[in-house]
């Protein structure tokens, strides 16, 4: 959380309804979209649970150095939960977060030109997802 003019600013998850279920995105304190749901959830409750898992798993991944860089020739193996850095079809760096059961639960909103930018995005998810406010736009 960032203190600004006596109020606390933190990340925000926004839950939206789709034609087939529910998904979310994570906004950083500066309102930039930094992660999105990697799937559509059939219930709102399961979508909310995923947002809570992201805060827990992302923090654990940073604390325990659980970031796998698949852009390397011989990437190190890590157990779940973990972040994974990969190249997208445009050749940009992206990340995805895997839960402890191996399910991909979040991906980067955008591609990054540099690996350091991608790593900063991962750190931002870790900071902003913890104790994030949830805005339910399905109501």
C-alpha positions in Angstrom: 0.0 0.0 0.0 1.1 3.5 -0.7 0.2 6.3 1.6 -0.9 9.4 -0.3 -2.5 12.5 1.2 -3.6 10.5 4.3 -5.4 7.8 2.4 -4.1 4.3 1.6 -3.8 3.4 -2.1 -3.4 -0.2 -3.1 -4.1 -2.5 -5.9 -7.6 -3.2 -7.0 -9.2 -6.3 -8.5 -12.1 -5.7 -10.8 -14.5 -8.6 -11.4 -16.6 -8.5 -14.6 -19.3 -10.7 -16.1 -18.7 -12.3 -19.5 -21.1 -14.3 -21.7 -19.9 -17.5 -20.2 -19.0 -16.6 -16.6 -16.7 -14.2 -14.7 -13.2 -12.9 -15.0 -11.0 -10.2 -13.4 -8.1 -7.8 -13.9 -5.7 -6.3 -11.4 -5.0 -2.6 -11.3 -1.9 -1.2 -9.7 -2.1 1.7 -7.3 -1.5 4.0 -10.3 -4.6 2.4 -12.0 -2.5 0.7 -14.7 -3.8 -2.8 -15.6 -1.0 -5.2 -14.7 -2.6 -8.7 -14.7 -5.7 -10.4 -16.1 -7.5 -13.6 -15.5 -6.1 -16.4 -17.5 -9.5 -18.1 -17.7 -13.3 -17.6 -17.3 -14.7 -18.8 -14.0 -18.1 -20.4 -14.0 -19.1 -18.8 -10.6 -18.4 -15.4 -9.1 -17.2 -17.1 -5.9 -14.5 -19.0 -7.7 -13.4 -15.8 -9.4 -13.2 -14.0 -6.1 -11.2 -17.0 -4.6 -8.7 -16.7 -7.5 -8.1 -13.0 -6.7 -7.3 -13.9 -3.1 -5.0 -16.7 -4.2 -3.1 -14.3 -6.4 -2.2 -12.1 -3.5 -1.0 -15.1 -1.5 0.8 -16.9 -4.2 2.5 -13.9 -5.8 3.9 -12.8 -2.4 5.2 -16.4 -1.8 6.8 -16.5 -5.3 8.8 -13.4 -4.7 9.8 -14.3 -1.1 10.9 -17.8 -2.2 12.4 -16.9 -5.6 9.9 -18.9 -7.5 10.3 -17.3 -10.9 11.1 -19.5 -13.8 12.5 -17.9 -16.9 11.6 -20.1 -19.9 13.3 -17.6 -22.2 16.6 -19.1 -21.2 18.2 -22.1 -23.0 18.1 -24.2 -19.8 15.5 -22.8 -17.5 15.6 -23.7 -13.8 12.8 -25.9 -12.6 10.7 -24.6 -9.7 7.7 -26.1 -7.9 4.3 -24.4 -7.9 3.2 -21.8 -7.0 5.5 -19.9 -9.4 5.7 -17.1 -11.9 6.8 -18.1 -15.4 8.5 -15.6 -17.8 8.0 -16.5 -21.5 8.0 -14.9 -25.0 4.7 -14.1 -26.6 4.1 -14.5 -30.4 5.4 -10.9 -30.9 8.7 -11.8 -29.2 7.9 -9.7 -26.1 8.4 -10.9 -22.5 5.3 -11.8 -20.5 4.5 -13.6 -17.2 1.9 -15.9 -15.9 1.2 -17.1 -12.4 0.6 -20.7 -11.6 -1.2 -21.7 -8.4 0.0 -24.5 -6.1 -2.1 -27.0 -8.0 -0.4 -26.0 -11.3 -3.4 -24.1 -12.7 -2.5 -20.9 -14.6 -4.5 -18.2 -12.7 -3.2 -14.8 -14.0 -1.2 -13.4 -17.0 0.4 -10.1 -17.8 -1.8 -7.6 -19.4 0.9 -6.5 -21.8 4.2 -7.7 -23.3 7.4 -6.1 -22.1 10.4 -5.2 -24.4 12.9 -6.1 -21.6 13.2 -8.9 -19.1 13.7 -6.3 -16.3 10.4 -4.7 -17.2 8.7 -8.1 -17.0 10.3 -8.7 -13.6 9.1 -5.3 -12.4 5.6 -6.3 -13.5 5.9 -9.5 -11.5 7.0 -7.5 -8.4 4.1 -5.1 -9.0 1.6 -8.0 -9.0 3.1 -9.2 -5.7 2.7 -5.8 -4.1 -0.6 -4.7 -5.5 -2.5 -8.1 -5.2 -1.8 -8.4 -1.5 -4.8 -7.0 0.4 -6.2 -5.6 -2.8 -9.7 -4.1 -2.8 -12.2 -6.0 -4.9 -14.7 -4.1 -7.1 -17.6 -6.2 -8.3 -18.9 -4.8 -11.6 -21.4 -7.6 -12.0 -23.9 -6.0 -9.6 
